[in-house]
């Protein structure tokens, strides 16, 4: 056997082994769950909560928390968290919405916290639609806000594309999970291997409500340019909010982030008579011809 062919076969075998390993180990690399005992008691300072369990059609249990505002409710925020830990820790962010008069519902994905069941992209989407349907039994859709943080941004976009919420807020979203992982394994056939492609850009096309995208300029995991690209998918409904200097995990530490949330949650959209603006004026650098 020629030497070059031997080398080629060795490389091919190694490539196949790595591909198989990526396929079967991706759940462990993508998800970093924190599991909680069934008798764990959630407790948050100055926050009133209520725990709920939903049973899915395949027998899984989806555990979640409802956080209550102090005054009259203006609606509910369904907060879809990132890929790590459980709602035990993520619950601390509910205050950013309860302070504005919104109930907040957070759920743990399968295998996180007290939630059970075999995890898959299809199963998680189905679980979240079940949660959304339960919310619709209690309130109208024009009072439901979807908030997706990092991993949760893709699922939030999918929910918004299939329903009619008041608005969709994406925090540090990805264009697709295939694009994110391709940065770390550029030579692997990830479009074939990924169990969770989560094509956020495809789902955003069908969203009919206002879309707000929040992203930090110093995000090393999901670059800011990702949100710039996403904002062009459904431009008439999308507004991009920039947190100067913000990273992937610290947007809540910036005053500008909270000012943006205040504007998003409390401002009433305005319509503009474009005929009274300069929208039709063409800026030209051509010299003006002299008359006569």
C-alpha positions as CSV (number, residue, x, y, z in Angstrom):
1,X,0.0,0.0,0.0
2,X,1.4,3.4,-0.9
3,X,2.6,5.6,2.0
4,X,0.2,8.4,1.1
5,X,-2.8,6.1,1.1
6,X,-1.8,4.7,4.5
7,X,-1.7,8.3,5.9
8,X,-5.0,9.1,4.2
9,X,-6.7,6.1,5.7
10,X,-5.4,6.9,9.2
11,X,-6.6,10.5,8.9
12,X,-10.0,9.3,7.7
13,X,-10.4,6.8,10.6
14,X,-9.5,9.5,13.1
15,X,-12.0,11.9,11.4
16,X,-14.8,9.3,11.6
17,X,-14.0,8.5,15.2
18,X,-14.1,12.2,16.2
19,X,-17.4,12.7,14.3
20,X,-19.0,9.8,16.1
21,X,-17.7,11.1,19.4
22,X,-19.1,14.6,18.7
23,X,-22.5,13.1,17.8
24,X,-22.9,11.1,21.0
25,X,-21.1,13.5,23.4
26,X,-22.7,16.8,22.2
27,X,-25.4,16.7,24.9
28,X,-22.6,16.7,27.6
29,X,-20.8,19.5,25.8
30,X,-23.8,21.7,25.1
31,X,-25.8,21.4,28.3
32,X,-24.4,22.0,31.8
33,X,-27.4,21.1,34.0
34,X,-27.7,21.5,37.7
35,X,-30.0,18.8,39.1
36,X,-32.0,19.5,42.2
37,X,-33.6,17.0,44.6
38,X,-37.4,16.7,44.4
39,X,-37.8,18.2,47.9
40,X,-35.6,21.3,47.2
41,X,-37.2,24.5,48.4
42,X,-36.8,27.6,46.3
43,X,-36.2,30.8,48.3
44,X,-35.5,34.3,47.0
45,X,-35.1,37.4,49.1
46,X,-38.0,39.9,48.6
47,X,-39.5,37.7,45.8
48,X,-42.9,35.9,46.0
49,X,-42.8,32.7,44.1
50,X,-45.0,29.7,43.3
51,X,-43.7,26.3,42.1
52,X,-45.5,24.4,39.3
53,X,-45.0,21.0,37.7
54,X,-46.4,20.1,34.2
55,X,-46.6,16.5,33.0
56,X,-45.9,16.1,29.3
57,X,-47.5,13.5,27.0
58,X,-44.5,11.3,27.2
59,X,-44.6,11.3,31.0
60,X,-41.8,13.8,31.6
61,X,-42.2,16.5,34.4
62,X,-41.3,20.1,33.6
63,X,-40.7,22.1,36.7
64,X,-41.0,25.8,36.9
65,X,-41.4,28.9,39.0
66,X,-43.8,31.8,38.8
67,X,-42.5,35.1,40.3
68,X,-45.1,37.7,41.3
69,X,-44.9,41.5,41.0
70,X,-45.7,43.6,44.1
71,X,-48.6,45.5,42.4
72,X,-51.1,44.8,39.7
73,X,-49.9,42.6,37.0
74,X,-49.2,44.0,33.5
75,X,-48.7,40.6,32.0
76,X,-46.2,37.7,32.1
77,X,-42.7,37.2,30.9
78,X,-41.8,33.7,29.9
79,X,-38.0,33.6,30.5
80,X,-36.1,30.9,28.7
81,X,-32.7,30.6,30.3
82,X,-29.3,29.6,29.0
83,X,-27.6,26.2,28.9
84,X,-26.2,26.0,32.4
85,X,-27.3,25.4,36.0
86,X,-31.0,25.5,36.9
87,X,-33.8,28.0,37.7
88,X,-32.4,28.0,41.2
89,X,-29.8,30.5,40.1
90,X,-31.5,32.0,37.1
91,X,-34.4,33.1,39.3
92,X,-32.4,36.0,40.6
93,X,-33.0,37.7,37.2
94,X,-36.7,37.7,37.6
95,X,-36.5,41.0,39.6
96,X,-35.6,42.8,36.4
97,X,-39.2,42.2,35.2
98,X,-41.3,42.0,38.4
99,X,-40.1,45.5,39.2
100,X,-41.9,46.6,36.1
101,X,-45.1,44.9,37.1
102,X,-44.7,41.6,35.2
103,X,-45.2,38.1,36.4
104,X,-42.2,35.9,35.4
105,X,-42.3,32.3,34.5
106,X,-39.1,30.3,34.4
107,X,-38.9,26.6,33.6
108,X,-36.0,24.1,33.6
109,X,-35.4,22.1,30.5
110,X,-35.5,18.3,30.6
111,X,-32.7,17.1,32.9
112,X,-32.2,20.5,34.6
113,X,-33.3,21.2,38.2
114,X,-36.3,19.0,39.0
115,X,-37.4,18.5,35.4
116,X,-37.2,15.0,34.0
117,X,-37.4,13.3,30.6
118,X,-35.2,12.5,27.7
119,X,-33.8,15.7,26.1
120,X,-34.1,16.5,22.4
121,X,-34.7,19.6,20.4
122,X,-38.1,18.4,19.4
123,X,-39.0,17.5,23.0
124,X,-37.9,20.9,24.4
125,X,-39.9,22.8,21.7
126,X,-43.0,20.7,22.5
127,X,-42.5,21.2,26.3
128,X,-42.2,25.0,25.9
129,X,-45.3,25.1,23.7
130,X,-47.2,23.3,26.5
131,X,-46.0,25.9,29.0
132,X,-47.1,28.7,26.6
133,X,-50.5,27.0,26.2
134,X,-50.9,27.0,29.9
135,X,-50.1,30.7,30.1
136,X,-52.8,31.3,27.4
137,X,-55.3,29.7,29.7
138,X,-54.7,32.4,32.3
139,X,-54.1,35.5,30.1
140,X,-54.4,36.7,26.6
141,X,-51.4,36.6,24.2
142,X,-51.1,40.3,24.0
143,X,-50.0,40.2,27.6
144,X,-47.3,37.5,27.1
145,X,-43.6,38.5,26.5
146,X,-41.1,36.0,25.4
147,X,-37.5,36.5,26.7
148,X,-34.8,34.2,25.4
149,X,-31.3,34.3,26.9
150,X,-28.4,32.7,24.9
151,X,-29.4,29.1,24.3
152,X,-33.0,30.0,25.2
153,X,-33.1,32.7,22.4
154,X,-33.5,30.0,19.7
155,X,-36.4,28.4,21.5
156,X,-38.0,31.8,22.2
157,X,-37.8,32.6,18.5
158,X,-39.4,29.3,17.6
159,X,-42.3,29.9,20.1
160,X,-42.8,33.5,18.8
161,X,-43.0,32.2,15.2
162,X,-45.7,29.7,16.1
163,X,-47.8,32.0,18.4
164,X,-48.7,35.7,18.7
165,X,-47.1,37.1,21.9
166,X,-46.9,40.8,22.7
167,X,-43.2,40.9,21.9
168,X,-40.0,38.8,21.6
169,X,-36.8,39.8,23.4
170,X,-33.6,38.0,22.6
171,X,-30.5,38.4,24.9
172,X,-27.2,37.5,23.3
173,X,-28.8,35.3,20.6
174,X,-27.0,33.1,18.0
175,X,-27.7,33.0,14.3
176,X,-27.9,29.2,14.6
177,X,-26.2,26.8,16.9
178,X,-24.5,25.2,13.9
179,X,-22.8,28.5,13.2
180,X,-21.6,28.8,16.9
181,X,-20.2,25.4,17.1
182,X,-18.5,25.7,13.6
183,X,-16.2,28.3,15.2
184,X,-14.7,25.6,17.4
185,X,-14.8,22.6,14.9
186,X,-14.6,24.2,11.4
187,X,-13.7,21.0,9.6
188,X,-16.5,18.8,11.0
189,X,-19.8,18.2,9.2
190,X,-21.8,19.8,12.0
191,X,-24.9,20.3,9.9
192,X,-25.2,16.5,9.8
193,X,-24.0,15.8,13.4
194,X,-25.8,18.4,15.5
195,X,-28.9,17.2,17.3
196,X,-29.7,20.8,18.2
197,X,-29.1,23.0,15.1
198,X,-31.5,25.6,16.5
199,X,-31.8,27.9,13.4
200,X,-32.9,31.1,15.0
201,X,-32.7,33.0,11.7
202,X,-35.2,30.7,10.0
203,X,-37.7,31.1,12.8
204,X,-37.4,34.9,13.0
205,X,-38.7,35.2,9.5
206,X,-42.1,34.2,10.7
207,X,-42.4,36.3,13.8
208,X,-45.2,38.8,13.6
209,X,-44.6,40.7,16.9
210,X,-42.0,43.4,17.8
211,X,-38.5,41.9,18.1
212,X,-35.9,43.4,20.4
213,X,-32.3,42.1,20.3
214,X,-29.9,42.9,23.1
215,X,-26.2,42.1,22.7
216,X,-22.9,43.2,24.2
217,X,-20.1,44.4,22.0
218,X,-17.5,42.4,23.8
219,X,-19.3,39.0,23.7
220,X,-16.6,36.4,23.0
221,X,-18.8,33.4,22.8
222,X,-21.5,34.8,20.5
223,X,-20.0,37.8,18.6
224,X,-22.0,41.0,18.4
225,X,-22.0,40.8,14.6
226,X,-24.3,37.8,15.0
227,X,-27.1,40.1,16.3
228,X,-26.4,42.6,13.6
229,X,-27.0,39.8,11.1
230,X,-30.1,38.6,12.9
231,X,-31.5,42.1,12.9
232,X,-31.7,42.0,9.1
233,X,-33.8,38.9,9.0
234,X,-37.0,40.6,9.9
235,X,-35.9,44.3,9.8
236,X,-39.3,46.0,9.9
237,X,-40.1,44.4,13.3
238,X,-36.6,44.3,14.8
239,X,-34.7,46.8,17.0
240,X,-31.1,46.1,18.0
241,X,-30.0,47.3,21.4
242,X,-26.2,47.6,22.0
243,X,-24.6,47.2,25.4
244,X,-21.2,48.9,24.9
245,X,-18.5,46.8,26.6
246,X,-20.9,44.0,27.5
247,X,-19.8,40.4,27.4
248,X,-21.8,37.2,27.2
249,X,-22.6,36.7,30.9
250,X,-22.5,40.2,32.4
251,X,-25.1,42.4,30.6
252,X,-27.1,42.6,33.9
253,X,-24.1,44.5,35.4
254,X,-24.5,47.4,33.0
255,X,-26.8,50.3,33.7
256,X,-27.4,50.6,30.0
257,X,-28.9,47.1,29.9
258,X,-31.5,48.1,32.5
259,X,-32.3,51.3,30.8
260,X,-32.9,49.3,27.6
261,X,-35.2,47.0,29.4
262,X,-37.1,50.0,30.9
263,X,-37.5,51.4,27.4
264,X,-38.6,48.1,25.9
265,X,-41.1,47.2,28.6
266,X,-42.6,50.6,29.2
267,X,-42.5,52.6,26.0
268,X,-45.5,52.7,23.7
269,X,-44.6,52.1,20.0
270,X,-45.2,55.2,17.9
271,X,-46.2,55.5,14.3
272,X,-44.5,58.1,12.1
273,X,-45.8,59.8,9.1
274,X,-42.9,59.2,6.8
275,X,-44.1,61.7,4.3
276,X,-43.2,64.5,6.7
277,X,-39.6,63.2,6.9
278,X,-36.6,63.3,4.6
279,X,-37.0,59.6,3.7
280,X,-37.3,60.3,0.0
281,X,-34.3,62.8,-0.1
282,X,-31.3,61.4,-2.0
283,X,-28.0,62.5,-0.7
284,X,-25.8,63.1,-3.7
285,X,-22.2,64.4,-4.1
286,X,-22.7,65.4,-7.8
287,X,-21.9,69.1,-8.4
288,X,-24.8,71.4,-9.1
289,X,-24.9,72.6,-12.6
290,X,-25.0,76.4,-13.0
291,X,-27.9,77.9,-14.8
292,X,-27.5,80.1,-17.9
